[in-house]
Amino acid sequence: MVDHVQQLLDAVFPFFKGLGDPTRQLIVRALVRAGGSANVSELVEATGLPQSTVSRQLALLRTHGIVSSTRTGANRTYAIGIGPATLDALEKLVALLRSCTDEPP
C-alpha cells in the first residue's frame, strides 16, 4: 500500500508543482475563461502580463503536463491539456483521500 501511495503521489506532484505559482494560476484561469484555449496575445491581454512572462510560464505549464499547444502557421494556440495518466492519478488520489475521511463524498 505504501509503495502504491508513493507512486500515486509521484504521478501527481508535477501537476501540483506546475500550478503552484500564482502567475501560472492566472494563466490557467485565463485559459479556462477563454473556453479552454487561447494564443499568447490573447493571454497577454487577458492577464495584463508581459508577453515574455506569459511565454515562459506557458512553457513551464507544458513541461508539467497542464497545457498543450498546436501551431498553425506562425501562431501557437495553448489549451488545457492534462493527460489521461495525470487525470487518472488525480482521481485515484481523491478516492484515497476520501477513504481516509469520515465524511461522505
Secondary structure, 3 states (H helix, E strand, C coil): CHHHHHHHHHHHHHHHHHCCCHHHHHHHHHHHHCCCEEEHHHHHHHHCCCHHHHHHHHHHHHHCCCEEEEEECCEEEEEECCCHHHHHHHHHHHHHHHHCCCCCC
